[in-house]
Amino acid sequence: MKVIIFGAWDRHTEGNTSLILSEDWQVNRKGRKQPAYKQSREHIRLVEEEGYKLMSFPMKYSDANKDEDGIRPAKIKGFEPRLTEKSLKRVGGNWYASDDALSNLLPEEVEAPEQFIEGASKTVTVNTYERNAEARAKCIKHHGYMCAVCKFDFTAFYGSIGDKYIHAHHVIPLSEIGQEYVLNPIKDLVPVCPNCHAIIHRTRPAISVEQLRRHLEERNGKDT
């Protein structure tokens, strides 16, 4: 059996799905080419085209000391000597090792640390991050109500009942920021339909709007 093995960083893992390669990793944050990218891309090709089995093992990320430019290089804090067979999924320029159990969390949803039960009713805390309604309104005023990914327009499809309906997606998910920050409604928010919003957040890190748009364009190109 021919096997390709990738390490799965904990910071790039959501449930049982891990981001193992991205086209964004061709160069580092200093703009230098990553010599390992070409080899990793060839390993992906072997899985996609030559029938190699994909397996992964968990790796823990270490916050290494910053270099002179304040950038932390990726370093391994530890790993588990446990191989798991995975299937390969591609979304735009990202490749994921998955057992097909992608996350089903709703957009921006954060798993509740506890549940509060009162009588027959139950309240589950799903998100502790506040959203600014005024910022959302400014985002929509600038970008409009059409989905930035698939171009779906609720008013055009549903009529008046769909008027002025759209989700506002945080380009950097609130769950990853984890703190208050000064938000630019035009640059930091983008309108997306609920379907695209859910797919964007099925992985960790979240798929970017550009990556999902490219993924749809590639799929539509194959169908024509």
Secondary structure, DSSP 8 states (H G I E B T S, - for coil): --EEEEEEEGGGEETTEEEEEEGGGGB-TTS-B-HHHHHHHHHHHHHHHS--EEEEEEEEEEE----TTS---EEEEEE----EEEEEEEETTEEEEE-S------TT----S-EEEETTEEEE--------HHHHHHHHHHH-SS-TTT---HHHHHGGGGTT--EEEESS-HHHH-S-----TTTTEEEE-HHHHHHHTTSSS---HHHHHHHHHHHHHHH-
